[in-house]
Amino acid sequence: MKTHSLYINGEYTESTEDEWLDIVNPATEEVISRTPKGTVEDVDRAVHAASQAQKGWEMTPNIERGNIVRQLGNKIEKNKDTFIDLLQEEQGKDYELATGEVELAIDYFRYMSEWARRIEGEIVPSDRANENIYIYKKPIGVVAGIVPWNFPVFILARKVATALVTGCTIVLKPSQQTPNTAMEFTKIIDSMEDIPKGVYNLITGTGSEIGNALAKHDGVQMITMTGSVPAGTKVMEAAAQNITKVNLELGGKAPAIVTKNADLDIAADSITTSRLANNGQACTNAERVYVHESVANELVNKLKNSFDQMSLGDPRTNKQADVGPLVSEERLEAVSTMVNDAEVDGAKVEIGGERADMEQGFFYKPTILTGVDHDSTIMQEEIFGPVIPITTFRTLDEAIEKGNDTEFGLSSSVYTEDMNEAMKVVNELKFGETYVNRENFEAVQGYHAGIRKSGLGGADGKHGMEDFLVTQVVYMQYKHDKQ
């Protein structure tokens, strides 16, 4: 069993307390590693190191930072198989998606490295004679990055690549459930002599202690967190003590609207992918379907056929498995409870609806529910499992109204071959992302952001990169030569 250490100021180090967290393989229920249960004192040490390194890193020419960020992507690629295996072992991701996540992380480092030469300011006219107004874009400073368990490689890339290329230093906290891939990435950091000590630091531990300590630390200038709404609320409360900037991607409850003019084969395939990707454990997963009553039976039959073909298994021993385990027993019990409660409320289980009959592991069968009331818990709260509730609508206005009737606002989708319907839905849905006739998954050059309780700020592309920058305005007076 692997035993890990913290990484502070360019060195592996032990925690100030001798307490540990066990990491469990969700497919086998075996303890596969353990990490230090970090302390507030450990956070202080890491933030101090990042603060000390900030000035030098900020003054490093942009192109040099960009080259380093690109090298990080290249080095992940050289160790690609190791990252894929670790990701499957600690999180239960199927082989195809695990491979895709690692490749996306590689691409993210390379993509973000290209922004090194594109961090630009402005010159604007002054109202005064003999004066120029310069607008500079500068790094915000020390960034605390909190990574979730469901995409531990890609979201690490999202936070680290963006911080480093903009000239920020970072203290990273991986999930206490899936830290092994972050530990492997830290080996790469440690091997690169051109990354100054303190630029990258890693603290393991619980969110309630380490996440809170980072959020309220007066040496942190921005905290970027991907996680649940309750966790995001606590981060905001802690960050408010120092008016620290927060960048939050939180929960989602993505509606998928299927009109009578939809290509139902495309809709069924895309909704299956959008619901079952990562075993249903993604904030952008399709979480509820609103289908026109005239095509509801046909769509349900196509979805049942798609779900029925999904095979379950340990992704490390079965590369053909489509669906792996949920991340923990707690998650499995939560999904089971939601489905059972939906049945009590009158929903019909079309397929699945129970824990999979496996010798070990936290597996739940892909499940379709019909006849689900829009106001029921399973239509209003995030499921985070391989379950899709379906209800019908009569008019497009009704579908849009129900789609918007949520406290979340991250992802959404619509399926129709009628461009007028598509544009109406796009214009009237209140979500950060809307996918038309395709599965829910963002691009690195886009902008991934939610509204309402789905978060603040965003990631990816130019706009995500600029979240790590602050603006300085300089009013430059000069003497006029009166010759």
C-alpha positions in Angstrom: 0.0 0.0 0.0 1.3 3.4 -1.0 1.9 6.1 1.7 2.1 9.6 0.5 3.6 12.9 1.8 2.7 16.6 1.5 4.6 18.7 -0.9 5.6 22.2 0.3 8.2 24.6 -1.0 9.7 22.1 -3.4 10.1 19.3 -1.0 8.2 16.3 0.3 7.4 16.7 3.9 5.4 15.1 6.7 2.3 16.7 8.2 2.5 18.3 11.6 0.2 15.6 13.0 0.5 11.9 12.5 -3.0 11.3 11.2 -3.9 9.5 7.9 -6.8 9.1 5.4 -7.4 5.7 3.7 -8.0 5.7 0.0 -10.4 3.0 -1.2 -10.8 1.4 -4.7 -14.6 1.7 -5.2 -14.6 -1.4 -7.5 -13.0 -3.7 -5.0 -13.5 -1.9 -1.7 -9.8 -2.4 -0.9 -7.6 0.3 0.7 -5.1 1.2 -1.9 -3.1 4.0 -0.3 -3.1 6.5 2.5 -2.4 10.2 2.6 -1.6 12.6 5.5 -4.6 14.3 7.1 -3.2 17.8 6.8 -3.6 20.5 9.4 -4.0 24.3 9.6 -0.3 24.5 10.3 0.5 22.6 7.1 -1.7 25.1 5.2 0.2 28.0 6.8 3.5 26.5 5.6 2.2 26.0 2.1 0.7 29.4 1.7 3.8 31.0 3.1 5.9 29.1 0.5 3.6 30.2 -2.3 3.7 33.8 -1.1 7.5 33.8 -1.0 7.7 32.4 -4.5 5.0 34.7 -6.0 7.2 37.7 -6.8 9.8 35.8 -8.6 7.3 33.7 -10.6 5.3 36.8 -11.6 8.4 38.4 -12.9 9.4 35.4 -14.9 8.9 36.2 -18.6 5.5 34.9 -19.8 7.0 32.8 -22.6 9.1 30.9 -20.0 6.1 30.2 -17.9 4.2 29.1 -21.0 7.0 26.7 -21.9 7.0 25.1 -18.5 3.2 24.6 -18.6 3.6 23.0 -22.0 6.3 20.7 -20.6 3.9 19.6 -17.8 1.5 18.4 -20.4 4.2 16.6 -22.4 5.4 14.8 -19.2 1.9 13.7 -18.4 1.7 12.2 -21.9 4.9 10.2 -21.3 3.3 8.7 -18.2 -0.2 8.5 -19.7 -0.8 4.8 -18.9 0.1 5.3 -15.3 -2.4 8.2 -14.9 -5.1 6.2 -16.6 -4.5 3.2 -14.3 -4.4 5.3 -11.2 -7.6 7.2 -12.3 -9.5 4.0 -12.8 -8.2 2.5 -9.5 -9.1 5.4 -7.3 -12.3 6.7 -9.0 -13.8 3.8 -10.9 -13.9 5.5 -14.3 -14.3 3.3 -17.4 -11.3 2.8 -19.6 -12.5 5.0 -22.5 -13.4 7.9 -20.3 -10.3 7.6 -18.2 -8.2 7.7 -21.3 -10.2 10.7 -22.5 -9.8 12.6 -19.2 -6.0 12.1 -19.2 -5.8 13.2 -22.9 -7.9 16.2 -22.1 -5.6 17.2 -19.2 -2.6 16.9 -21.6 -4.4 19.1 -24.1 -5.4 21.6 -21.4 -1.8 22.2 -20.4 -0.8 22.6 -24.0 -3.7 24.9 -24.8 -3.2 27.1 -21.8 0.5 27.4 -22.4 -0.4 29.2 -25.7 -2.0 32.1 -23.7 1.4 33.1 -22.3 1.9 35.6 -25.2 -1.7 36.7 -25.2 -2.1 38.2 -21.8 -2.7 41.7 -23.0 -3.5 45.1 -21.5 -4.8 48.3 -23.2 -4.0 51.9 -23.7 -7.0 54.2 -23.6 -7.3 58.0 -24.3 -7.0 60.4 -21.3 -9.2 63.4 -20.8 -6.1 65.4 -19.9 -3.3 66.7 -22.0 0.1 65.0 -21.8 -1.2 61.9 -20.2 -1.7 58.2 -21.3 -3.8 55.7 -19.5 -2.3 52.2 -19.4 -4.3 49.2 -18.3 -2.2 46.2 -17.1 -3.3 42.6 -16.6 -1.4 41.1 -13.7 -1.6 37.7 -11.8 -4.0 37.8 -8.8 -1.3 36.2 -6.6 -1.5 33.0 -4.5 -4.3 30.7 -5.7 -5.8 27.9 -3.6 -7.2 25.1 -5.8 -9.6 22.6 -4.5 -10.1 19.6 -6.8 -13.1 17.2 -6.7 -13.1 13.4 -6.8 -15.0 13.0 -10.1 -12.5 14.4 -12.6 -9.3 14.6 -10.5 -6.8 14.7 -13.4 -8.6 17.1 -15.8 -9.7 19.6 -13.1 -6.2 19.6 -11.6 -5.0 20.6 -15.1 -7.7 23.3 -15.3 -6.5 24.9 -12.1 -2.7 24.4 -12.2 -2.2 25.2 -15.9 -4.2 28.4 -15.6 -2.6 29.5 -12.4 1.0 28.9 -13.6 0.7 30.5 -17.0 -0.8 33.7 -15.6 2.0 34.0 -13.1 0.1 32.8 -10.0 1.5 30.4 -7.5 -0.8 27.6 -6.2 -1.6 25.5 -3.2 -3.5 22.5 -4.4 -5.9 20.3 -2.3 -7.0 17.1 -4.1 -10.1 15.3 -3.0 -9.5 13.0 0.0 -11.2 10.2 -2.0 -9.0 10.5 -5.1 -5.6 12.0 -4.4 -3.3 9.4 -6.1 -3.3 11.0 -9.5 -2.4 14.4 -8.0 0.4 12.7 -6.2 1.7 11.3 -9.5 1.5 14.7 -11.0 3.5 16.1 -8.1 6.3 13.7 -9.0 6.5 15.5 -12.4 6.6 18.9 -10.7 9.4 17.7 -8.4 11.4 16.4 -11.3 11.5 19.8 -13.1 14.3 22.0 -11.9 13.0 25.1 -13.8 10.0 25.3 -11.6 11.0 27.4 -8.5 10.4 26.1 -5.1 7.0 27.2 -3.7 5.3 27.8 -7.0 3.4 24.6 -6.6 2.4 23.1 -3.3 0.1 20.2 -2.4 -1.8 19.6 0.9 -4.0 16.5 1.5 -6.7 16.3 4.0 -10.4 16.9 4.6 -12.4 19.6 2.9 -13.8 20.8 6.2 -10.4 21.5 7.7 -8.0 22.1 4.7 -10.5 23.7 2.4 -11.7 26.0 5.1 -8.2 26.9 6.2 -7.3 27.8 2.6 -10.4 29.8 2.0 -10.0 32.0 5.1 -6.2 32.4 4.9 -5.2 36.0 4.5 -2.3 34.9 2.3 -4.6 33.5 -0.4 -5.8 35.9 -3.1 -8.2 33.6 -4.9 -9.8 30.3 -4.1 -11.0 28.2 -7.0 -13.1 25.2 -6.1 -15.1 22.5 -7.9 -17.5 20.7 -5.7 -21.0 20.7 -4.1 -23.2 23.6 -3.3 -22.9 23.0 0.5 -19.1 23.0 0.2 -19.1 26.1 -2.0 -21.3 27.9 0.5 -18.7 27.1 3.3 -15.9 28.3 1.0 -17.7 31.6 0.4 -18.4 32.1 4.0 -14.7 31.5 4.9 -13.4 33.6 2.0 -15.6 36.5 3.1 -13.5 37.2 6.1 -10.7 38.6 3.9 -12.9 39.5 0.9 -10.9 36.8 -1.0 -12.0 36.2 -4.6 -13.9 33.0 -5.2 -14.2 31.0 -8.4 -16.7 28.2 -7.9 -18.1 25.4 -10.1 -20.8 23.7 -8.1 -23.7 21.4 -8.7 -26.0 21.0 -11.7 -29.4 19.7 -12.6 -29.2 19.7 -16.4 -32.5 19.5 -18.2 -32.7 17.7 -21.6 -35.6 18.9 -23.6 -36.7 16.6 -26.5 -39.3 18.1 -28.8 -41.6 16.3 -31.2 -39.3 17.4 -34.0 -36.2 15.7 -32.6 -34.2 13.0 -34.2 -34.9 10.4 -31.5 -31.9 8.3 -32.3 -29.6 11.2 -31.7 -31.5 12.2 -28.6 -31.4 8.7 -27.1 -27.7 8.2 -27.9 -26.7 11.6 -26.6 -28.8 11.4 -23.4 -27.4 8.0 -22.7 -23.8 9.4 -23.0 -24.7 12.5 -21.1 -26.4 10.6 -18.2 -24.0 7.6 -17.9 -20.7 9.3 -18.4 -18.5 8.8 -15.4 -21.2 6.5 -14.0 -23.5 9.5 -13.7 -21.1 11.5 -11.5 -20.6 14.8 -13.3 -22.1 18.2 -12.7 -22.9 18.5 -16.4 -24.6 15.1 -16.8 -28.1 15.2 -18.1 -30.1 14.9 -14.9 -33.7 15.1 -16.1 -35.6 14.7 -19.4 -38.6 16.6 -20.6 -40.0 14.9 -23.7 -43.0 15.9 -25.8 -45.9 13.5 -25.0 -46.3 12.5 -28.7 -42.8 10.9 -28.9 -42.3 10.0 -25.2 -43.0 6.2 -25.6 -40.6 6.0 -28.6 -37.9 7.8 -26.8 -38.2 5.8 -23.6 -38.0 2.5 -25.6 -34.8 3.8 -27.4 -33.3 4.8 -24.1 -34.2 1.4 -22.5 -32.4 -0.3 -25.3 -29.3 1.9 -24.9 -29.2 1.5 -21.1 -29.8 -2.3 -21.4 -26.7 -2.6 -23.5 -24.4 -1.0 -20.9 -22.1 -3.5 -19.2 -20.9 -3.0 -15.6 -17.5 -4.0 -14.3 -14.2 -3.1 -12.7 -12.6 -0.8 -15.3 -9.1 -1.9 -14.4 -9.8 -5.6 -15.2 -12.5 -5.1 -17.9 -11.6 -2.4 -20.5 -14.9 -3.1 -22.2 -17.0 -2.2 -19.2 -19.3 0.8 -19.9 -20.2 1.6 -16.3 -18.0 1.4 -13.3 -18.8 1.8 -9.6 -20.0 4.8 -7.7 -17.2 6.5 -5.8 -18.3 5.3 -2.3 -20.8 3.3 -0.3 -22.2 6.6 0.8 -22.9 7.7 -2.8 -24.4 4.3 -3.6 -26.8 4.5 -0.6 -27.8 8.1 -1.6 -28.7 7.0 -5.1 -30.6 4.0 -3.9 -32.6 6.2 -1.5 -33.5 8.7 -4.2 -34.8 6.0 -6.5 -36.8 4.3 -3.8 -38.4 7.5 -2.7 -39.3 8.3 -6.4 -41.0 4.9 -6.6 -43.0 5.7 -3.5 -44.0 9.0 -5.0 -45.4 7.1 -8.1 -42.5 6.9 -10.5 -42.2 3.7 -12.6 -38.8 1.9 -12.9 -38.5 1.1 -16.6 -35.0 -0.5 -16.2 -32.6 -0.9 -13.3 -33.6 0.6 -10.0 -31.4 -1.4 -7.8 -27.8 -2.1 -6.7 -26.0 -4.3 -9.2 -25.5 -8.0 -8.3 -21.7 -7.9 -8.0 -19.5 -9.7 -5.6 -17.9 -6.4 -4.4 -17.8 -2.7 -5.2 -20.3 0.1 -5.2 -22.2 -0.6 -8.4 -25.7 0.6 -9.3 -27.6 -0.5 -12.4 -28.3 2.2 -15.1 -31.9 3.2 -14.3 -34.7 4.9 -16.2 -37.7 6.3 -14.3 -40.9 7.5 -16.0 -44.1 9.2 -14.8 -41.9 11.4 -12.5 -43.5 14.5 -11.1 -41.6 17.7 -11.9 -41.7 18.8 -8.3 -40.4 15.5 -6.9 -37.0 15.3 -5.1 -35.4 13.3 -7.9 -36.3 16.0 -10.4 -35.1 18.9 -8.2 -32.0 17.6 -6.5 -28.7 16.4 -8.0 -28.6 12.6 -8.3 -25.0 12.0 -9.1 -25.6 8.5 -10.2 -26.6 6.5 -13.4 -30.3 7.3 -13.0 -32.5 9.4 -15.4 -36.0 10.6 -14.5 -38.3 11.4 -17.4 -41.5 13.4 -17.6 -43.6 14.7 -20.5 -44.7 18.1 -21.8 -47.4 19.4 -24.2 -46.0 22.8 -25.2 -42.4 24.1 -25.6 -43.1 26.9 -23.2 -44.0 24.4 -20.6 -40.8 22.5 -21.1 -38.7 25.7 -20.9 -40.5 26.8 -17.8 -39.9 23.5 -16.1 -36.3 23.4 -17.3 -35.6 26.7 -15.7 -37.5 25.8 -12.5 -34.3 24.9 -10.5 -31.8 26.4 -8.1 -29.0 25.3 -10.4 -27.9 26.8 -13.7 -24.9 24.9 -15.1 -25.7 22.7 -18.1 -28.7 22.1 -20.4 -29.6 20.6 -23.7 -32.3 20.5 -26.4 -33.0 18.0 -29.2 -34.9 19.2 -32.2 -34.5 19.4 -36.0 -36.5 22.6 -36.0 -34.2 25.6 -35.9 -36.9 27.9 -34.7 -37.5 25.6 -31.7 -33.7 25.4 -31.0 -33.3 29.1 -31.0 -36.3 29.7 -28.8 -34.9 27.2 -26.2 -31.4 28.6 -26.4 -32.6 32.2 -25.9 -35.0 31.3 -23.0 -33.1 28.7 -21.0 -31.2 30.2 -18.0 -28.0 28.1 -17.9 -24.4 28.7 -18.5 -24.2 26.0 -21.2 -26.7 24.7 -23.7 -26.0 21.8 -26.0 -28.0 21.4 -29.2 -28.4 17.9 -30.6 -25.2 16.6 -28.8 -24.0 15.2 -25.5 -23.1 17.5 -22.6 -19.3 18.1 -22.6 -17.4 21.3 -22.8 -14.4 22.4 -24.9 -11.1 23.8 -23.5 -11.4 26.9 -25.7 -15.0 27.6 -24.6 -16.1 28.9 -21.3 -17.4 26.6 -18.6 -19.5 28.5 -16.1 -22.8 28.3 -14.3 -25.4 30.8 -12.9 -27.5 30.7 -9.7 -26.3 28.1 -7.3 -24.1 26.4 -9.9 -21.3 28.8 -9.2 -19.4 32.1 -9.7 -16.8 32.8 -12.3 -15.8 30.1 -14.7 -13.0 28.1 -16.5 -11.6 27.4 -19.9 -10.7 29.7 -22.8 -9.8 33.4 -22.7 -12.5 34.2 -20.1 -11.5 31.4 -17.7 -7.9 32.5 -17.9 -8.7 36.1 -17.2 -10.3 35.1 -13.9 -6.8 34.6 -12.6 -5.8 38.1 -13.4 -6.3 41.5 -11.8 -6.3 44.9 -13.5 -4.0 47.8 -12.7 -4.6 51.2 -14.2 -1.7 53.6 -14.6 -2.2 57.3 -15.3 1.1 58.4 -16.9 1.7 62.2 -17.0 4.6 63.5 -19.1 6.1 67.0 -19.6 5.2 68.8 -22.7 8.2 70.4 -24.5 7.3 74.0 -25.2 9.8 74.7 -28.0 
